[in-house]
Amino acid sequence: MSQMRLRFAPSPTGPIHVGNAHTMLFNWLWARSQGGTFILRFEDTDQERSRPEWEEVIINEMKWLGLDWDEGPDIGGPYGPYRQMGRLHLYQEYLEKLKAVGAVYPCYCTPEELAAERAEADRKKVAYKYSRRCLRLTEEEKARLEAEGRRPAWRLKVPDGEVITYHDMIRGEISFPTDSISDPILVRSNGIPTYNFTVVVDDITMKITDVVRGEGHISNTPVQILIYRALGVEPPRFAHVSHLLNTERGKISKRKGEMSVTSLREKGILGEALFNYLALLGWTPKGEGREILSKEEIIKEFNIYDVNKAAAVFDEEKLEWMNGVYLRRKSREEFAELALPFVVQAGLITEEEARARWDWFVELMAQVQERVRVLSEVPGLVDFFLKDEIEYDEKAVAKFLTEAIRPFFRRLADRLEEVEWTVPAIEECTRGLMAEMELQPKQAMQPIRVAVTGRTASPPLFDTLYLLGRERAVARLRRWC
Ligand code: GLU
């Protein structure tokens, strides 16, 4: 293993959005492609919104996507704890270091005072920067404020007139003049540290070498670099992955649950297909037209320096197409296992019933394996096999289930009651009767299909009859006699 150490640091405040999953995947791929260590860490200092249930969802969805980690809140490791609320003593320790070198100052401003400053900046239409009122407080004034019972927040004193430059592994050189940076609060007056501070302390104490995260953090990076500098520690390498766009080139909606990894899984996207699809958003393997790649190939070929900084488009249609490719590559047995929960969820069968007739169930699922792109389509394609009462397409009924077909149906039902129940025997029996009654396939087969399935499209007719089972097939024919 190399000495590279990377971490994924989600806040357990909601489901994983595809955008987060994309960043997380690139982060993981950079670690795995380099033989580095990958760490999961929860940023749970937002006590109102952080929930253990979300931690569980995040862990499950990461595993489902095929990602793993070497250290984390669930498995421990030498640099724990892996939740920020368990690390408050470390933030305190590092705050003391910053105080000792004079890099931070106490700020007693109330939320109202700060709101007034912001409003003033808005009125003047200038970017807000803290006035540094508290930087100028004398020791006496501080003592007086403390005596009033005010607890200070701690701000980093940003140096004046400098330019902070760093090299981003995806975006190249990025510079920020320090004069554009407002002195950030590192620890709030209630003692809870802020993101920019905790992330630096965690990354230092967990010996993180490479930070891969979303482009939303580009503007936080100079602040973090200043904290590293004040602490006398070399910052890690940074890579900021561009946010994904939707097919209209807008932001992907973050409405509750929408476009979450969970919603895609529930729709019947496979983790491995999502892995493959997301890996190709912003990264292109060498060679023409390579789209279906195994996890191993991707790990072997991935390089963060090859990632495109232009935003990639998340196209659900394309993902579904790719998912269909993955579904068709499954064995019939595997496909049936994957489809089973969807069919059960739709209330069409219980798991016990399916397992009790497993060969039949596998056969049934095989009828639609070639046709579906997502597993949630399966129930709608097989429901007529599994329901007692089916819906009939009225137009098809009017067209095919005419008075004239009844004698044929009656005799067919009688014969199907007796025949050996195999596909060839059913076919022979049906074709034999058609010949006797001088019916063309056109005149006979589509009416049978409509009578037993309710619709004009279904898997091959004799397989359909066989899979329906004798009882259902005969009953549905009799219904139209
Ligand atoms: N909790 C932050 C996020 O999910 C972590 C950012 C970072 O990796 O520094 O965006």
Residues whose N, C-alpha, C, O or C-beta is under 5 A from the ligand:
A	BS01	LIG	A9 P10 S11 E43 V199 V212 R213
